[in-house]
Amino acid sequence: RGDRWEEKEMTRYRKRLSDIQTDISEMQRSAPSRQKLEELTTRLKTLQTQSGYNEGDVRANQDRLKQYRQQLDLRNKRLSTLNKDLSNLTAQETSLSSSLSTVQHTISNIENQIFSS
């Protein structure tokens, strides 16, 4: 979301910058007043400065997004490993439970043989 907003802002600033540059060119061709030309030049410089800040913000946000994606990838890999471990432990628990049941059954049979005699 943030990237789209920033791209829209950048596109808007670039359009405004282009419009002002066009205005300056037209004004120079039609012998503009010095005051109007200075005003447009000031507006152009302001927009260029804002554009530079916005581009810096976009780069910083892209870097942060890249870091978050890397962290997410690492956590997903760790989660996958933990799920495999859990699956293995569940299989071991089932096997041990079965073995315990067999041992208990054997003990019960031996007890029955001993105490029934």
C-alpha positions as CSV (number, residue, x, y, z in Angstrom):
1,R,0.0,0.0,0.0
2,G,2.7,2.4,1.0
3,D,4.6,1.8,-2.2
4,R,1.6,2.5,-4.4
5,W,0.9,5.7,-2.4
6,E,4.5,6.8,-2.8
7,E,4.5,6.0,-6.5
8,K,1.3,8.0,-6.9
9,E,2.9,10.9,-5.1
10,M,6.1,10.7,-7.2
11,T,4.0,10.6,-10.4
12,R,2.1,13.6,-9.2
13,Y,5.2,15.6,-8.4
14,R,6.8,14.6,-11.7
15,K,3.7,15.8,-13.5
16,R,3.7,19.1,-11.6
17,L,7.4,19.4,-12.3
18,S,6.8,18.8,-16.0
19,D,3.9,21.3,-16.1
20,I,6.0,24.0,-14.5
21,Q,8.9,23.3,-16.9
22,T,6.4,23.6,-19.7
23,D,5.1,26.8,-18.3
24,I,8.6,28.2,-17.9
25,S,9.4,27.3,-21.5
26,E,6.2,29.0,-22.7
27,M,6.8,32.0,-20.6
28,Q,10.3,32.4,-21.9
29,R,9.0,32.2,-25.5
30,S,6.3,34.8,-24.9
31,A,8.6,37.3,-23.1
32,P,7.3,36.7,-19.6
33,S,7.6,39.2,-16.8
34,R,10.7,38.8,-14.7
35,Q,8.5,38.3,-11.5
36,K,6.5,35.5,-13.0
37,L,9.6,33.7,-14.2
38,E,11.2,34.0,-10.8
39,E,8.0,32.7,-9.2
40,L,7.9,29.7,-11.5
41,T,11.7,29.0,-11.0
42,T,11.1,29.1,-7.2
43,R,8.2,26.7,-7.5
44,L,10.3,24.4,-9.7
45,K,13.1,24.3,-7.2
46,T,10.6,23.6,-4.4
47,L,9.2,20.7,-6.3
48,Q,12.6,19.3,-7.1
49,T,13.5,19.4,-3.4
50,Q,10.3,17.6,-2.5
51,S,10.9,15.1,-5.2
52,G,14.4,14.4,-3.8
53,Y,13.0,13.8,-0.3
54,N,10.2,11.6,-1.7
55,E,12.7,9.5,-3.7
56,G,14.7,9.1,-0.5
57,D,11.6,8.0,1.4
58,V,10.8,5.5,-1.3
59,R,14.3,4.0,-1.2
60,A,14.2,3.8,2.6
61,N,10.8,2.1,2.5
62,Q,12.0,-0.4,-0.1
63,D,15.0,-1.2,2.1
64,R,12.7,-1.7,5.1
65,L,10.4,-3.9,3.1
66,K,13.3,-6.0,1.9
67,Q,14.4,-6.5,5.5
68,Y,10.9,-7.5,6.6
69,R,10.7,-10.0,3.7
70,Q,14.0,-11.5,4.7
71,Q,12.9,-11.8,8.3
72,L,9.6,-13.4,7.2
73,D,11.5,-15.9,5.0
74,L,13.8,-16.9,7.9
75,R,10.8,-17.3,10.2
76,N,8.9,-19.4,7.6
77,K,12.0,-21.6,7.3
78,R,12.2,-22.0,11.1
79,L,8.5,-22.8,11.2
80,S,8.9,-25.4,8.5
81,T,11.7,-27.0,10.5
82,L,9.6,-27.0,13.7
83,N,6.7,-28.6,11.9
84,K,8.9,-31.4,10.6
85,D,10.3,-31.9,14.2
86,L,6.8,-32.0,15.5
87,S,5.8,-34.5,12.9
88,N,8.8,-36.7,13.8
89,L,8.0,-36.4,17.6
90,T,4.4,-37.3,17.0
91,A,5.5,-40.4,15.1
92,Q,7.9,-41.3,17.8
93,E,5.2,-40.8,20.5
94,T,2.8,-43.1,18.6
95,S,5.5,-45.8,18.3
96,L,6.4,-45.5,22.0
97,S,2.8,-45.6,23.0
98,S,2.3,-48.8,20.9
99,S,5.4,-50.3,22.5
100,L,4.2,-49.3,26.0
101,S,0.9,-50.9,25.3
102,T,2.6,-54.1,24.2
103,V,4.8,-54.1,27.4
104,Q,1.8,-53.5,29.6
105,H,-0.1,-56.3,27.9
106,T,2.9,-58.6,28.4
107,I,3.2,-57.7,32.1
108,S,-0.5,-58.3,32.5
109,N,-0.2,-61.8,30.9
110,I,2.7,-62.6,33.1
111,E,0.9,-61.4,36.3
112,N,-2.1,-63.5,35.3
113,Q,0.1,-66.6,34.9
114,I,1.8,-66.0,38.2
115,F,-1.2,-65.2,40.3
116,S,-3.6,-67.7,38.7
117,S,-1.4,-70.7,39.5
